[in-house]
């Protein structure tokens, strides 16, 4: 089960398999993208310029 979705991460565009129940995942499994939502505060300083 699952659906193929495209990552919404800027400059990413990777495709990933969304296995979440609700199917609302928006980012691929890359740390840059996956953690963007949860820890954007945490890393805002370190990754400001990417
Ligand atoms: Zn991504």
mmCIF file of the protein (N, C-alpha, C, O) and its ligand, coordinates in Angstrom:
data_MODEL
# 
_entry.id   MODEL 
# 
loop_
_entity.id 
_entity.type 
_entity.pdbx_number_of_molecules 
1 polymer     1 
2 non-polymer 1 
# 
_entity_poly.entity_id                      1 
_entity_poly.type                           'polypeptide(L)' 
_entity_poly.nstd_linkage                   no 
_entity_poly.nstd_monomer                   no 
_entity_poly.pdbx_seq_one_letter_code       
;(UNK)(UNK)(UNK)(UNK)(UNK)(UNK)(UNK)(UNK)(UNK)(UNK)(UNK)(UNK)(UNK)(UNK)(UNK)(UNK)
(UNK)(UNK)(UNK)(UNK)(UNK)(UNK)(UNK)(UNK)(UNK)(UNK)(UNK)(UNK)(UNK)(UNK)(UNK)(UNK)
(UNK)(UNK)(UNK)(UNK)(UNK)(UNK)(UNK)(UNK)(UNK)(UNK)(UNK)(UNK)(UNK)(UNK)(UNK)(UNK)
(UNK)(UNK)
;
_entity_poly.pdbx_seq_one_letter_code_can   XXXXXXXXXXXXXXXXXXXXXXXXXXXXXXXXXXXXXXXXXXXXXXXXXX 
_entity_poly.pdbx_strand_id                 A 
# 
loop_
_entity_poly_seq.entity_id 
_entity_poly_seq.num 
_entity_poly_seq.mon_id 
_entity_poly_seq.hetero 
1 1  UNK n 
1 2  UNK n 
1 3  UNK n 
1 4  UNK n 
1 5  UNK n 
1 6  UNK n 
1 7  UNK n 
1 8  UNK n 
1 9  UNK n 
1 10 UNK n 
1 11 UNK n 
1 12 UNK n 
1 13 UNK n 
1 14 UNK n 
1 15 UNK n 
1 16 UNK n 
1 17 UNK n 
1 18 UNK n 
1 19 UNK n 
1 20 UNK n 
1 21 UNK n 
1 22 UNK n 
1 23 UNK n 
1 24 UNK n 
1 25 UNK n 
1 26 UNK n 
1 27 UNK n 
1 28 UNK n 
1 29 UNK n 
1 30 UNK n 
1 31 UNK n 
1 32 UNK n 
1 33 UNK n 
1 34 UNK n 
1 35 UNK n 
1 36 UNK n 
1 37 UNK n 
1 38 UNK n 
1 39 UNK n 
1 40 UNK n 
1 41 UNK n 
1 42 UNK n 
1 43 UNK n 
1 44 UNK n 
1 45 UNK n 
1 46 UNK n 
1 47 UNK n 
1 48 UNK n 
1 49 UNK n 
1 50 UNK n 
# 
loop_
_struct_asym.id 
_struct_asym.entity_id 
A 1 
B 2 
# 
loop_
_chem_comp.id 
_chem_comp.type 
_chem_comp.mon_nstd_flag 
UNK 'L-peptide linking' . 
ZN  non-polymer         . 
# 
_pdbx_entity_nonpoly.entity_id   2 
_pdbx_entity_nonpoly.name        ? 
_pdbx_entity_nonpoly.comp_id     ZN 
# 
_pdbx_nonpoly_scheme.asym_id         B 
_pdbx_nonpoly_scheme.entity_id       2 
_pdbx_nonpoly_scheme.mon_id          ZN 
_pdbx_nonpoly_scheme.ndb_seq_num     1 
_pdbx_nonpoly_scheme.pdb_seq_num     101 
_pdbx_nonpoly_scheme.auth_seq_num    101 
_pdbx_nonpoly_scheme.pdb_mon_id      ZN 
_pdbx_nonpoly_scheme.auth_mon_id     ZN 
_pdbx_nonpoly_scheme.pdb_strand_id   A 
_pdbx_nonpoly_scheme.pdb_ins_code    . 
# 
loop_
_atom_site.group_PDB 
_atom_site.id 
_atom_site.type_symbol 
_atom_site.label_atom_id 
_atom_site.label_alt_id 
_atom_site.label_comp_id 
_atom_site.label_asym_id 
_atom_site.label_entity_id 
_atom_site.label_seq_id 
_atom_site.pdbx_PDB_ins_code 
_atom_site.Cartn_x 
_atom_site.Cartn_y 
_atom_site.Cartn_z 
_atom_site.occupancy 
_atom_site.B_iso_or_equiv 
_atom_site.pdbx_formal_charge 
_atom_site.auth_seq_id 
_atom_site.auth_comp_id 
_atom_site.auth_asym_id 
_atom_site.auth_atom_id 
_atom_site.pdbx_PDB_model_num 
ATOM   1   N  N  . UNK A 1 1  ? 0.842  -1.202 0.000  1.00 0.00 ? 1   UNK A N  1 
ATOM   2   C  CA . UNK A 1 1  ? 0.000  0.000  0.000  1.00 0.00 ? 1   UNK A CA 1 
ATOM   3   C  C  . UNK A 1 1  ? 0.874  1.247  0.000  1.00 0.00 ? 1   UNK A C  1 
ATOM   4   O  O  . UNK A 1 1  ? 2.077  1.166  0.245  1.00 0.00 ? 1   UNK A O  1 
ATOM   5   N  N  . UNK A 1 2  ? 0.292  2.358  -0.264 1.00 0.00 ? 2   UNK A N  1 
ATOM   6   C  CA . UNK A 1 2  ? 1.043  3.598  -0.275 1.00 0.00 ? 2   UNK A CA 1 
ATOM   7   C  C  . UNK A 1 2  ? 0.915  4.275  -1.619 1.00 0.00 ? 2   UNK A C  1 
ATOM   8   O  O  . UNK A 1 2  ? 0.448  3.690  -2.596 1.00 0.00 ? 2   UNK A O  1 
ATOM   9   N  N  . UNK A 1 3  ? 1.332  5.494  -1.642 1.00 0.00 ? 3   UNK A N  1 
ATOM   10  C  CA . UNK A 1 3  ? 1.242  6.216  -2.894 1.00 0.00 ? 3   UNK A CA 1 
ATOM   11  C  C  . UNK A 1 3  ? 2.534  6.972  -3.143 1.00 0.00 ? 3   UNK A C  1 
ATOM   12  O  O  . UNK A 1 3  ? 3.205  7.425  -2.216 1.00 0.00 ? 3   UNK A O  1 
ATOM   13  N  N  . UNK A 1 4  ? 2.857  7.092  -4.401 1.00 0.00 ? 4   UNK A N  1 
ATOM   14  C  CA . UNK A 1 4  ? 4.074  7.820  -4.738 1.00 0.00 ? 4   UNK A CA 1 
ATOM   15  C  C  . UNK A 1 4  ? 3.779  9.306  -4.774 1.00 0.00 ? 4   UNK A C  1 
ATOM   16  O  O  . UNK A 1 4  ? 2.860  9.761  -5.455 1.00 0.00 ? 4   UNK A O  1 
ATOM   17  N  N  . UNK A 1 5  ? 4.559  10.036 -4.043 1.00 0.00 ? 5   UNK A N  1 
ATOM   18  C  CA . UNK A 1 5  ? 4.362  11.477 -3.988 1.00 0.00 ? 5   UNK A CA 1 
ATOM   19  C  C  . UNK A 1 5  ? 5.660  12.181 -4.308 1.00 0.00 ? 5   UNK A C  1 
ATOM   20  O  O  . UNK A 1 5  ? 6.733  11.577 -4.264 1.00 0.00 ? 5   UNK A O  1 
ATOM   21  N  N  . UNK A 1 6  ? 5.565  13.434 -4.623 1.00 0.00 ? 6   UNK A N  1 
ATOM   22  C  CA . UNK A 1 6  ? 6.763  14.202 -4.908 1.00 0.00 ? 6   UNK A CA 1 
ATOM   23  C  C  . UNK A 1 6  ? 7.066  15.136 -3.738 1.00 0.00 ? 6   UNK A C  1 
ATOM   24  O  O  . UNK A 1 6  ? 6.189  15.825 -3.217 1.00 0.00 ? 6   UNK A O  1 
ATOM   25  N  N  . UNK A 1 7  ? 8.329  15.133 -3.350 1.00 0.00 ? 7   UNK A N  1 
ATOM   26  C  CA . UNK A 1 7  ? 8.752  15.947 -2.218 1.00 0.00 ? 7   UNK A CA 1 
ATOM   27  C  C  . UNK A 1 7  ? 8.553  17.431 -2.526 1.00 0.00 ? 7   UNK A C  1 
ATOM   28  O  O  . UNK A 1 7  ? 8.821  17.903 -3.631 1.00 0.00 ? 7   UNK A O  1 
ATOM   29  N  N  . UNK A 1 8  ? 8.077  18.142 -1.516 1.00 0.00 ? 8   UNK A N  1 
ATOM   30  C  CA . UNK A 1 8  ? 7.857  19.580 -1.689 1.00 0.00 ? 8   UNK A CA 1 
ATOM   31  C  C  . UNK A 1 8  ? 9.051  20.399 -1.242 1.00 0.00 ? 8   UNK A C  1 
ATOM   32  O  O  . UNK A 1 8  ? 9.006  21.629 -1.228 1.00 0.00 ? 8   UNK A O  1 
ATOM   33  N  N  . UNK A 1 9  ? 10.102 19.717 -0.884 1.00 0.00 ? 9   UNK A N  1 
ATOM   34  C  CA . UNK A 1 9  ? 11.302 20.432 -0.452 1.00 0.00 ? 9   UNK A CA 1 
ATOM   35  C  C  . UNK A 1 9  ? 11.883 21.263 -1.581 1.00 0.00 ? 9   UNK A C  1 
ATOM   36  O  O  . UNK A 1 9  ? 12.046 20.767 -2.696 1.00 0.00 ? 9   UNK A O  1 
ATOM   37  N  N  . UNK A 1 10 ? 12.196 22.521 -1.307 1.00 0.00 ? 10  UNK A N  1 
ATOM   38  C  CA . UNK A 1 10 ? 12.775 23.398 -2.325 1.00 0.00 ? 10  UNK A CA 1 
ATOM   39  C  C  . UNK A 1 10 ? 14.057 22.807 -2.882 1.00 0.00 ? 10  UNK A C  1 
ATOM   40  O  O  . UNK A 1 10 ? 14.972 22.476 -2.128 1.00 0.00 ? 10  UNK A O  1 
ATOM   41  N  N  . UNK A 1 11 ? 14.126 22.678 -4.164 1.00 0.00 ? 11  UNK A N  1 
ATOM   42  C  CA . UNK A 1 11 ? 15.332 22.159 -4.787 1.00 0.00 ? 11  UNK A CA 1 
ATOM   43  C  C  . UNK A 1 11 ? 15.481 20.661 -4.654 1.00 0.00 ? 11  UNK A C  1 
ATOM   44  O  O  . UNK A 1 11 ? 16.538 20.117 -4.973 1.00 0.00 ? 11  UNK A O  1 
ATOM   45  N  N  . UNK A 1 12 ? 14.453 19.986 -4.194 1.00 0.00 ? 12  UNK A N  1 
ATOM   46  C  CA . UNK A 1 12 ? 14.560 18.529 -4.016 1.00 0.00 ? 12  UNK A CA 1 
ATOM   47  C  C  . UNK A 1 12 ? 13.827 17.816 -5.145 1.00 0.00 ? 12  UNK A C  1 
ATOM   48  O  O  . UNK A 1 12 ? 14.450 17.316 -6.082 1.00 0.00 ? 12  UNK A O  1 
ATOM   49  N  N  . UNK A 1 13 ? 12.491 17.771 -5.049 1.00 0.00 ? 13  UNK A N  1 
ATOM   50  C  CA . UNK A 1 13 ? 11.716 17.163 -6.107 1.00 0.00 ? 13  UNK A CA 1 
ATOM   51  C  C  . UNK A 1 13 ? 11.818 15.655 -6.175 1.00 0.00 ? 13  UNK A C  1 
ATOM   52  O  O  . UNK A 1 13 ? 11.421 15.050 -7.171 1.00 0.00 ? 13  UNK A O  1 
ATOM   53  N  N  . UNK A 1 14 ? 12.346 15.039 -5.125 1.00 0.00 ? 14  UNK A N  1 
ATOM   54  C  CA . UNK A 1 14 ? 12.433 13.588 -5.112 1.00 0.00 ? 14  UNK A CA 1 
ATOM   55  C  C  . UNK A 1 14 ? 11.063 12.967 -5.007 1.00 0.00 ? 14  UNK A C  1 
ATOM   56  O  O  . UNK A 1 14 ? 10.119 13.561 -4.487 1.00 0.00 ? 14  UNK A O  1 
ATOM   57  N  N  . UNK A 1 15 ? 10.981 11.747 -5.518 1.00 0.00 ? 15  UNK A N  1 
ATOM   58  C  CA . UNK A 1 15 ? 9.747  10.993 -5.326 1.00 0.00 ? 15  UNK A CA 1 
ATOM   59  C  C  . UNK A 1 15 ? 9.921  10.033 -4.157 1.00 0.00 ? 15  UNK A C  1 
ATOM   60  O  O  . UNK A 1 15 ? 10.996 9.467  -3.956 1.00 0.00 ? 15  UNK A O  1 
ATOM   61  N  N  . UNK A 1 16 ? 8.873  9.862  -3.408 1.00 0.00 ? 16  UNK A N  1 
ATOM   62  C  CA . UNK A 1 16 ? 8.953  8.951  -2.281 1.00 0.00 ? 16  UNK A CA 1 
ATOM   63  C  C  . UNK A 1 16 ? 7.621  8.236  -2.105 1.00 0.00 ? 16  UNK A C  1 
ATOM   64  O  O  . UNK A 1 16 ? 6.581  8.661  -2.608 1.00 0.00 ? 16  UNK A O  1 
ATOM   65  N  N  . UNK A 1 17 ? 7.698  7.139  -1.374 1.00 0.00 ? 17  UNK A N  1 
ATOM   66  C  CA . UNK A 1 17 ? 6.487  6.364  -1.133 1.00 0.00 ? 17  UNK A CA 1 
ATOM   67  C  C  . UNK A 1 17 ? 5.882  6.761  0.200  1.00 0.00 ? 17  UNK A C  1 
ATOM   68  O  O  . UNK A 1 17 ? 6.492  6.589  1.255  1.00 0.00 ? 17  UNK A O  1 
ATOM   69  N  N  . UNK A 1 18 ? 4.706  7.281  0.134  1.00 0.00 ? 18  UNK A N  1 
ATOM   70  C  CA . UNK A 1 18 ? 4.028  7.724  1.347  1.00 0.00 ? 18  UNK A CA 1 
ATOM   71  C  C  . UNK A 1 18 ? 3.318  6.548  2.002  1.00 0.00 ? 18  UNK A C  1 
ATOM   72  O  O  . UNK A 1 18 ? 2.323  6.035  1.492  1.00 0.00 ? 18  UNK A O  1 
ATOM   73  N  N  . UNK A 1 19 ? 3.843  6.147  3.115  1.00 0.00 ? 19  UNK A N  1 
ATOM   74  C  CA . UNK A 1 19 ? 3.245  4.997  3.811  1.00 0.00 ? 19  UNK A CA 1 
ATOM   75  C  C  . UNK A 1 19 ? 2.383  5.427  4.985  1.00 0.00 ? 19  UNK A C  1 
ATOM   76  O  O  . UNK A 1 19 ? 1.845  4.587  5.707  1.00 0.00 ? 19  UNK A O  1 
ATOM   77  N  N  . UNK A 1 20 ? 2.255  6.707  5.173  1.00 0.00 ? 20  UNK A N  1 
ATOM   78  C  CA . UNK A 1 20 ? 1.453  7.154  6.307  1.00 0.00 ? 20  UNK A CA 1 
ATOM   79  C  C  . UNK A 1 20 ? -0.016 6.816  6.070  1.00 0.00 ? 20  UNK A C  1 
ATOM   80  O  O  . UNK A 1 20 ? -0.471 6.706  4.931  1.00 0.00 ? 20  UNK A O  1 
ATOM   81  N  N  . UNK A 1 21 ? -0.730 6.657  7.148  1.00 0.00 ? 21  UNK A N  1 
ATOM   82  C  CA . UNK A 1 21 ? -2.136 6.270  7.031  1.00 0.00 ? 21  UNK A CA 1 
ATOM   83  C  C  . UNK A 1 21 ? -2.956 7.334  6.325  1.00 0.00 ? 21  UNK A C  1 
ATOM   84  O  O  . UNK A 1 21 ? -3.789 7.040  5.467  1.00 0.00 ? 21  UNK A O  1 
ATOM   85  N  N  . UNK A 1 22 ? -2.700 8.575  6.706  1.00 0.00 ? 22  UNK A N  1 
ATOM   86  C  CA . UNK A 1 22 ? -3.502 9.657  6.151  1.00 0.00 ? 22  UNK A CA 1 
ATOM   87  C  C  . UNK A 1 22 ? -3.038 10.047 4.750  1.00 0.00 ? 22  UNK A C  1 
ATOM   88  O  O  . UNK A 1 22 ? -3.780 10.678 3.997  1.00 0.00 ? 22  UNK A O  1 
ATOM   89  N  N  . UNK A 1 23 ? -1.806 9.668  4.404  1.00 0.00 ? 23  UNK A N  1 
ATOM   90  C  CA . UNK A 1 23 ? -1.298 10.001 3.084  1.00 0.00 ? 23  UNK A CA 1 
ATOM   91  C  C  . UNK A 1 23 ? -1.031 11.474 2.900  1.00 0.00 ? 23  UNK A C  1 
ATOM   92  O  O  . UNK A 1 23 ? -1.202 12.023 1.811  1.00 0.00 ? 23  UNK A O  1 
ATOM   93  N  N  . UNK A 1 24 ? -0.614 12.103 3.968  1.00 0.00 ? 24  UNK A N  1 
ATOM   94  C  CA . UNK A 1 24 ? -0.395 13.553 3.887  1.00 0.00 ? 24  UNK A CA 1 
ATOM   95  C  C  . UNK A 1 24 ? 1.073  13.918 4.002  1.00 0.00 ? 24  UNK A C  1 
ATOM   96  O  O  . UNK A 1 24 ? 1.421  15.079 4.222  1.00 0.00 ? 24  UNK A O  1 
ATOM   97  N  N  . UNK A 1 25 ? 1.910  12.944 3.855  1.00 0.00 ? 25  UNK A N  1 
ATOM   98  C  CA . UNK A 1 25 ? 3.332  13.242 3.937  1.00 0.00 ? 25  UNK A CA 1 
ATOM   99  C  C  . UNK A 1 25 ? 3.741  14.119 2.762  1.00 0.00 ? 25  UNK A C  1 
ATOM   100 O  O  . UNK A 1 25 ? 3.267  13.936 1.640  1.00 0.00 ? 25  UNK A O  1 
ATOM   101 N  N  . UNK A 1 26 ? 4.625  15.071 3.034  1.00 0.00 ? 26  UNK A N  1 
ATOM   102 C  CA . UNK A 1 26 ? 4.963  16.038 1.991  1.00 0.00 ? 26  UNK A CA 1 
ATOM   103 C  C  . UNK A 1 26 ? 6.425  16.017 1.601  1.00 0.00 ? 26  UNK A C  1 
ATOM   104 O  O  . UNK A 1 26 ? 6.810  16.587 0.580  1.00 0.00 ? 26  UNK A O  1 
ATOM   105 N  N  . UNK A 1 27 ? 7.247  15.354 2.421  1.00 0.00 ? 27  UNK A N  1 
ATOM   106 C  CA . UNK A 1 27 ? 8.669  15.369 2.122  1.00 0.00 ? 27  UNK A CA 1 
ATOM   107 C  C  . UNK A 1 27 ? 9.244  13.963 2.032  1.00 0.00 ? 27  UNK A C  1 
ATOM   108 O  O  . UNK A 1 27 ? 8.722  13.020 2.626  1.00 0.00 ? 27  UNK A O  1 
ATOM   109 N  N  . UNK A 1 28 ? 10.313 13.846 1.290  1.00 0.00 ? 28  UNK A N  1 
ATOM   110 C  CA . UNK A 1 28 ? 10.972 12.561 1.151  1.00 0.00 ? 28  UNK A CA 1 
ATOM   111 C  C  . UNK A 1 28 ? 11.687 12.197 2.445  1.00 0.00 ? 28  UNK A C  1 
ATOM   112 O  O  . UNK A 1 28 ? 11.582 12.910 3.443  1.00 0.00 ? 28  UNK A O  1 
ATOM   113 N  N  . UNK A 1 29 ? 12.389 11.118 2.424  1.00 0.00 ? 29  UNK A N  1 
ATOM   114 C  CA . UNK A 1 29 ? 12.987 10.631 3.658  1.00 0.00 ? 29  UNK A CA 1 
ATOM   115 C  C  . UNK A 1 29 ? 14.375 11.215 3.899  1.00 0.00 ? 29  UNK A C  1 
ATOM   116 O  O  . UNK A 1 29 ? 15.053 10.858 4.863  1.00 0.00 ? 29  UNK A O  1 
ATOM   117 N  N  . UNK A 1 30 ? 14.786 12.110 3.016  1.00 0.00 ? 30  UNK A N  1 
ATOM   118 C  CA . UNK A 1 30 ? 16.064 12.780 3.257  1.00 0.00 ? 30  UNK A CA 1 
ATOM   119 C  C  . UNK A 1 30 ? 15.981 13.612 4.526  1.00 0.00 ? 30  UNK A C  1 
ATOM   120 O  O  . UNK A 1 30 ? 14.935 14.190 4.822  1.00 0.00 ? 30  UNK A O  1 
ATOM   121 N  N  . UNK A 1 31 ? 17.065 13.677 5.273  1.00 0.00 ? 31  UNK A N  1 
ATOM   122 C  CA . UNK A 1 31 ? 17.017 14.410 6.533  1.00 0.00 ? 31  UNK A CA 1 
ATOM   123 C  C  . UNK A 1 31 ? 16.698 15.871 6.304  1.00 0.00 ? 31  UNK A C  1 
ATOM   124 O  O  . UNK A 1 31 ? 15.976 16.490 7.085  1.00 0.00 ? 31  UNK A O  1 
ATOM   125 N  N  . UNK A 1 32 ? 17.228 16.403 5.257  1.00 0.00 ? 32  UNK A N  1 
ATOM   126 C  CA . UNK A 1 32 ? 16.978 17.811 4.971  1.00 0.00 ? 32  UNK A CA 1 
ATOM   127 C  C  . UNK A 1 32 ? 15.493 18.096 4.833  1.00 0.00 ? 32  UNK A C  1 
ATOM   128 O  O  . UNK A 1 32 ? 14.996 19.123 5.296  1.00 0.00 ? 32  UNK A O  1 
ATOM   129 N  N  . UNK A 1 33 ? 14.809 17.195 4.204  1.00 0.00 ? 33  UNK A N  1 
ATOM   130 C  CA . UNK A 1 33 ? 13.399 17.421 3.921  1.00 0.00 ? 33  UNK A CA 1 
ATOM   131 C  C  . UNK A 1 33 ? 12.506 16.893 5.035  1.00 0.00 ? 33  UNK A C  1 
ATOM   132 O  O  . UNK A 1 33 ? 11.578 17.569 5.481  1.00 0.00 ? 33  UNK A O  1 
ATOM   133 N  N  . UNK A 1 34 ? 12.797 15.685 5.472  1.00 0.00 ? 34  UNK A N  1 
ATOM   134 C  CA . UNK A 1 34 ? 11.928 15.054 6.449  1.00 0.00 ? 34  UNK A CA 1 
ATOM   135 C  C  . UNK A 1 34 ? 11.908 15.820 7.751  1.00 0.00 ? 34  UNK A C  1 
ATOM   136 O  O  . UNK A 1 34 ? 10.876 15.904 8.416  1.00 0.00 ? 34  UNK A O  1 
ATOM   137 N  N  . UNK A 1 35 ? 13.043 16.376 8.115  1.00 0.00 ? 35  UNK A N  1 
ATOM   138 C  CA . UNK A 1 35 ? 13.116 17.081 9.385  1.00 0.00 ? 35  UNK A CA 1 
ATOM   139 C  C  . UNK A 1 35 ? 12.743 18.542 9.259  1.00 0.00 ? 35  UNK A C  1 
ATOM   140 O  O  . UNK A 1 35 ? 12.682 19.269 10.250 1.00 0.00 ? 35  UNK A O  1 
ATOM   141 N  N  . UNK A 1 36 ? 12.495 18.962 8.037  1.00 0.00 ? 36  UNK A N  1 
ATOM   142 C  CA . UNK A 1 36 ? 12.216 20.367 7.815  1.00 0.00 ? 36  UNK A CA 1 
ATOM   143 C  C  . UNK A 1 36 ? 11.018 20.835 8.647  1.00 0.00 ? 36  UNK A C  1 
ATOM   144 O  O  . UNK A 1 36 ? 11.026 21.918 9.231  1.00 0.00 ? 36  UNK A O  1 
ATOM   145 N  N  . UNK A 1 37 ? 10.024 20.011 8.679  1.00 0.00 ? 37  UNK A N  1 
ATOM   146 C  CA . UNK A 1 37 ? 8.806  20.414 9.359  1.00 0.00 ? 37  UNK A CA 1 
ATOM   147 C  C  . UNK A 1 37 ? 8.969  20.354 10.875 1.00 0.00 ? 37  UNK A C  1 
ATOM   148 O  O  . UNK A 1 37 ? 8.577  21.281 11.584 1.00 0.00 ? 37  UNK A O  1 
ATOM   149 N  N  . UNK A 1 38 ? 9.543  19.269 11.364 1.00 0.00 ? 38  UNK A N  1 
ATOM   150 C  CA . UNK A 1 38 ? 9.634  19.078 12.810 1.00 0.00 ? 38  UNK A CA 1 
ATOM   151 C  C  . UNK A 1 38 ? 10.663 19.993 13.441 1.00 0.00 ? 38  UNK A C  1 
ATOM   152 O  O  . UNK A 1 38 ? 10.405 20.642 14.455 1.00 0.00 ? 38  UNK A O  1 
ATOM   153 N  N  . UNK A 1 39 ? 11.824 20.034 12.831 1.00 0.00 ? 39  UNK A N  1 
ATOM   154 C  CA . UNK A 1 39 ? 12.949 20.646 13.518 1.00 0.00 ? 39  UNK A CA 1 
ATOM   155 C  C  . UNK A 1 39 ? 13.451 21.905 12.834 1.00 0.00 ? 39  UNK A C  1 
ATOM   156 O  O  . UNK A 1 39 ? 14.621 22.264 12.966 1.00 0.00 ? 39  UNK A O  1 
ATOM   157 N  N  . UNK A 1 40 ? 12.591 22.562 12.122 1.00 0.00 ? 40  UNK A N  1 
ATOM   158 C  CA . UNK A 1 40 ? 13.083 23.736 11.405 1.00 0.00 ? 40  UNK A CA 1 
ATOM   159 C  C  . UNK A 1 40 ? 13.574 24.791 12.393 1.00 0.00 ? 40  UNK A C  1 
ATOM   160 O  O  . UNK A 1 40 ? 14.505 25.540 12.096 1.00 0.00 ? 40  UNK A O  1 
ATOM   161 N  N  . UNK A 1 41 ? 12.964 24.847 13.537 1.00 0.00 ? 41  UNK A N  1 
ATOM   162 C  CA . UNK A 1 41 ? 13.456 25.769 14.547 1.00 0.00 ? 41  UNK A CA 1 
ATOM   163 C  C  . UNK A 1 41 ? 14.830 25.363 15.024 1.00 0.00 ? 41  UNK A C  1 
ATOM   164 O  O  . UNK A 1 41 ? 15.741 26.180 15.153 1.00 0.00 ? 41  UNK A O  1 
ATOM   165 N  N  . UNK A 1 42 ? 14.948 24.091 15.278 1.00 0.00 ? 42  UNK A N  1 
ATOM   166 C  CA . UNK A 1 42 ? 16.151 23.556 15.876 1.00 0.00 ? 42  UNK A CA 1 
ATOM   167 C  C  . UNK A 1 42 ? 17.358 23.827 14.997 1.00 0.00 ? 42  UNK A C  1 
ATOM   168 O  O  . UNK A 1 42 ? 18.433 24.152 15.500 1.00 0.00 ? 42  UNK A O  1 
ATOM   169 N  N  . UNK A 1 43 ? 17.190 23.698 13.700 1.00 0.00 ? 43  UNK A N  1 
ATOM   170 C  CA . UNK A 1 43 ? 18.319 23.820 12.794 1.00 0.00 ? 43  UNK A CA 1 
ATOM   171 C  C  . UNK A 1 43 ? 18.327 25.140 12.037 1.00 0.00 ? 43  UNK A C  1 
ATOM   172 O  O  . UNK A 1 43 ? 19.134 25.345 11.130 1.00 0.00 ? 43  UNK A O  1 
ATOM   173 N  N  . UNK A 1 44 ? 17.438 26.015 12.411 1.00 0.00 ? 44  UNK A N  1 
ATOM   174 C  CA . UNK A 1 44 ? 17.297 27.240 11.627 1.00 0.00 ? 44  UNK A CA 1 
ATOM   175 C  C  . UNK A 1 44 ? 18.616 27.997 11.543 1.00 0.00 ? 44  UNK A C  1 
ATOM   176 O  O  . UNK A 1 44 ? 18.918 28.615 10.522 1.00 0.00 ? 44  UNK A O  1 
ATOM   177 N  N  . UNK A 1 45 ? 19.387 27.951 12.598 1.00 0.00 ? 45  UNK A N  1 
ATOM   178 C  CA . UNK A 1 45 ? 20.658 28.662 12.560 1.00 0.00 ? 45  UNK A CA 1 
ATOM   179 C  C  . UNK A 1 45 ? 21.677 27.935 11.710 1.00 0.00 ? 45  UNK A C  1 
ATOM   180 O  O  . UNK A 1 45 ? 22.362 28.528 10.877 1.00 0.00 ? 45  UNK A O  1 
ATOM   181 N  N  . UNK A 1 46 ? 21.759 26.640 11.940 1.00 0.00 ? 46  UNK A N  1 
ATOM   182 C  CA . UNK A 1 46 ? 22.827 25.875 11.312 1.00 0.00 ? 46  UNK A CA 1 
ATOM   183 C  C  . UNK A 1 46 ? 22.643 25.766 9.802  1.00 0.00 ? 46  UNK A C  1 
ATOM   184 O  O  . UNK A 1 46 ? 23.613 25.764 9.044  1.00 0.00 ? 46  UNK A O  1 
ATOM   185 N  N  . UNK A 1 47 ? 21.388 25.677 9.381  1.00 0.00 ? 47  UNK A N  1 
ATOM   186 C  CA . UNK A 1 47 ? 21.147 25.426 7.958  1.00 0.00 ? 47  UNK A CA 1 
ATOM   187 C  C  . UNK A 1 47 ? 20.561 26.632 7.243  1.00 0.00 ? 47  UNK A C  1 
ATOM   188 O  O  . UNK A 1 47 ? 19.855 26.491 6.244  1.00 0.00 ? 47  UNK A O  1 
ATOM   189 N  N  . UNK A 1 48 ? 20.854 27.802 7.753  1.00 0.00 ? 48  UNK A N  1 
ATOM   190 C  CA . UNK A 1 48 ? 20.203 28.982 7.213  1.00 0.00 ? 48  UNK A CA 1 
ATOM   191 C  C  . UNK A 1 48 ? 20.547 29.197 5.734  1.00 0.00 ? 48  UNK A C  1 
ATOM   192 O  O  . UNK A 1 48 ? 19.701 29.617 4.945  1.00 0.00 ? 48  UNK A O  1 
ATOM   193 N  N  . UNK A 1 49 ? 21.790 28.904 5.378  1.00 0.00 ? 49  UNK A N  1 
ATOM   194 C  CA . UNK A 1 49 ? 22.176 29.149 3.984  1.00 0.00 ? 49  UNK A CA 1 
ATOM   195 C  C  . UNK A 1 49 ? 22.156 27.881 3.138  1.00 0.00 ? 49  UNK A C  1 
ATOM   196 O  O  . UNK A 1 49 ? 22.436 27.917 1.940  1.00 0.00 ? 49  UNK A O  1 
ATOM   197 N  N  . UNK A 1 50 ? 21.832 26.792 3.757  1.00 0.00 ? 50  UNK A N  1 
ATOM   198 C  CA . UNK A 1 50 ? 21.760 25.537 3.001  1.00 0.00 ? 50  UNK A CA 1 
ATOM   199 C  C  . UNK A 1 50 ? 23.102 25.123 2.475  1.00 0.00 ? 50  UNK A C  1 
ATOM   200 O  O  . UNK A 1 50 ? 23.216 24.089 1.817  1.00 0.00 ? 50  UNK A O  1 
HETATM 201 ZN ZN . ZN  B 2 .  ? 12.996 15.922 -0.403 1.00 0.00 ? 101 ZN  A ZN 1 
# 
